[in-house]
Amino acid sequence: RRIDPAMALMKKHRIPSPDIFITSQGTRIQYGQALTEDAVWRDHIDYDWSARRVREAMSSLPGLITQERREQTPFKLSYYYDESKAPSLHDINTLLRQQEITANVTLSFGQFLDVLPVRASKGQALRYVGQRFDIPLEQMLVAGGSGADEDMMRGNTLAVVVENRHHEELSPLPDLKGIYFASRSHAGGIIEAMDYYDFFNRCRAPDA
């Protein structure tokens, strides 16, 4: 989610503004009311990234339609993905490698494809923030429901997969420890997980 709709949603539901925003699939990190961008992170993910070369490589592929301009950022190229016509993620990654393009390709809910710098993802951004502010990953609760969330849930964080998930994209996760599968969707699933992990007290899985 971009920063603008995220802030609008929080305002609508009267949710307090957080101290840290990680948005646009982990390509942007911003702080405080002024939304000061983390220049170190921006420079870090800029390594070996060429949006122009990615656009040129992707332009010849069937089944991909460029999303609206507002969804495009310097470090995120977004497409609508038609599974019946488009190459698989594996084939897209192969094509990019053949052209010596390093990138991170993610698919969300079977229809939203994003191409990011190889150093950028939700999980990598989360771990960077944890390290910078000395926040243990074991005390972070992450929630997701699509393939773009998978790397965020792997590792030492507490994790919840909400009920409104894309089952195929997250099919490898049930075999991993430390991931809770909620019976509720959206925010309800997050609240359910907070209770499961006793987030404000023990802050760990019941069997930990």
C-alpha positions in Angstrom: 0.0 0.0 0.0 1.1 3.5 -0.8 1.5 6.1 2.0 -1.5 8.3 0.9 -4.2 5.6 1.1 -2.6 4.1 4.2 -2.9 7.5 6.0 -6.5 8.0 4.6 -7.5 4.6 6.0 -6.1 5.4 9.4 -7.8 8.7 9.5 -11.1 7.2 8.5 -10.9 4.6 11.3 -9.3 7.1 13.8 -6.2 5.0 14.1 -3.2 6.8 15.7 -0.4 7.5 13.2 2.6 5.2 13.8 6.1 6.4 14.3 7.4 4.4 11.3 5.8 3.8 7.9 7.0 0.9 5.7 5.1 1.2 2.4 5.1 0.4 -1.3 6.2 -3.2 -0.8 9.0 -2.2 1.5 10.6 0.3 -0.9 9.8 3.3 1.3 10.5 3.9 5.0 9.3 7.1 6.5 9.3 8.5 10.0 7.1 10.7 12.2 4.4 13.3 11.4 6.7 14.9 8.8 7.1 11.6 7.0 10.8 12.0 6.7 12.2 9.4 4.3 15.0 7.2 5.3 17.7 8.2 2.8 20.1 5.4 3.9 17.5 2.8 3.0 16.7 4.5 -0.3 20.4 4.5 -1.2 20.7 0.9 -0.1 18.0 -0.4 -2.4 19.1 1.7 -5.3 22.1 -0.7 -5.8 22.1 -2.1 -9.3 18.6 -0.9 -10.0 17.4 0.4 -13.3 13.7 1.0 -13.6 14.1 1.8 -17.3 15.7 -1.5 -18.1 13.0 -3.4 -16.2 10.2 -1.5 -18.0 11.9 -2.3 -21.4 12.2 -6.0 -20.5 8.6 -6.3 -19.2 7.1 -4.4 -22.1 7.3 -7.4 -24.5 5.5 -9.9 -22.1 1.9 -10.9 -22.7 -0.7 -10.8 -20.0 0.8 -7.8 -18.2 -0.8 -4.3 -18.1 0.9 -1.4 -16.4 -1.0 -0.2 -13.4 -2.0 3.4 -13.0 0.7 6.1 -12.7 0.0 6.7 -9.0 1.0 3.1 -8.3 4.4 3.5 -9.9 7.4 4.8 -7.8 11.1 5.1 -8.5 11.6 1.7 -6.9 8.4 -0.2 -7.7 7.0 -1.0 -11.1 3.5 -2.4 -10.8 1.4 -4.4 -13.3 -1.9 -6.2 -13.5 -1.2 -9.9 -14.1 -3.4 -12.1 -16.2 -2.5 -15.7 -15.2 -4.1 -17.2 -18.4 -1.8 -15.2 -20.6 1.3 -14.1 -18.7 4.5 -16.1 -18.1 5.0 -17.6 -14.7 7.0 -15.8 -12.0 9.8 -18.3 -12.6 9.8 -17.5 -16.3 9.7 -13.7 -15.7 12.7 -14.0 -13.3 14.5 -16.1 -15.9 13.9 -13.5 -18.5 15.3 -10.7 -16.3 18.3 -12.8 -15.4 19.0 -13.5 -19.0 19.1 -9.7 -19.6 21.4 -9.3 -16.5 18.7 -7.5 -14.6 18.6 -8.1 -10.8 15.2 -7.6 -9.3 12.7 -8.9 -6.8 9.4 -10.0 -8.5 6.3 -10.5 -6.3 2.7 -11.5 -7.0 -0.2 -10.6 -4.8 -3.6 -12.3 -4.8 -2.8 -13.8 -8.2 -3.3 -10.5 -10.1 -1.0 -7.7 -8.8 2.7 -8.1 -9.9 5.4 -5.8 -8.6 9.0 -5.6 -9.7 11.4 -4.1 -7.0 15.1 -3.7 -6.5 16.8 -6.9 -5.5 17.5 -5.5 -2.0 13.9 -4.4 -1.4 11.0 -6.3 0.1 8.7 -6.0 3.1 10.8 -8.4 5.1 14.1 -6.8 4.3 12.7 -3.3 5.2 11.3 -4.7 8.5 14.6 -6.2 9.5 16.5 -3.0 8.6 14.1 -1.0 10.9 14.5 -3.6 13.7 18.3 -3.4 13.5 18.4 0.4 13.3 16.2 1.0 16.3 17.3 -2.1 18.3 13.8 -3.7 18.1 14.0 -7.5 18.5 12.3 -9.3 15.6 10.8 -11.7 18.2 8.8 -8.7 19.5 7.4 -7.7 16.1 4.0 -9.1 14.9 3.6 -9.1 11.1 0.4 -9.9 9.3 -0.2 -10.8 5.7 -2.3 -12.7 3.2 -0.5 -12.8 -0.2 2.8 -13.9 -1.8 4.3 -10.5 -1.3 4.1 -11.0 2.5 5.9 -14.4 2.5 9.5 -13.1 3.1 8.2 -10.9 5.9 6.9 -13.9 7.8 10.0 -16.1 7.5 12.5 -15.6 10.3 12.2 -14.7 13.9 9.1 -12.4 13.8 5.7 -13.4 15.3 3.5 -13.8 12.2 -0.2 -14.2 11.4 -1.8 -15.2 8.1 -5.3 -13.7 8.0 -8.3 -15.6 6.7 -8.7 -13.5 3.6 -5.4 -14.9 2.2 -4.4 -16.2 -1.1 -4.0 -19.9 -0.3 -1.8 -20.9 -3.3 0.7 -18.1 -2.9 1.2 -18.9 0.8 1.0 -22.7 0.5 4.6 -23.2 1.8 3.9 -21.4 5.1 1.9 -24.1 7.0 5.1 -26.1 7.3 6.9 -23.4 9.2 6.9 -22.9 12.9 5.9 -19.6 14.5 3.2 -18.7 12.0 -0.4 -18.4 13.3 -3.3 -18.9 10.9 -6.2 -16.8 12.0 -9.9 -17.8 11.5 -10.8 -14.1 11.0 -10.1 -11.7 8.1 -8.4 -8.3 7.9 -8.0 -6.5 11.3 -10.0 -9.2 13.0 -7.3 -11.7 12.2 -4.6 -9.4 13.6 -6.5 -8.9 16.9 -7.0 -12.7 17.1 -3.2 -13.1 16.7 -2.4 -10.5 19.3 -4.5 -12.5 21.8 -2.9 -15.8 20.7 0.6 -14.4 21.2 -0.4 -12.5 24.4 1.3 -9.6 22.6 1.3 -7.0 25.4 2.6 -9.4 28.0 4.5 -12.6 27.2 4.7 -11.6 23.5 5.4 -15.2 22.2 3.6 -18.3 21.1 1.8 -20.3 23.8 4.1 -23.2 23.4 7.3 -21.2 23.2 
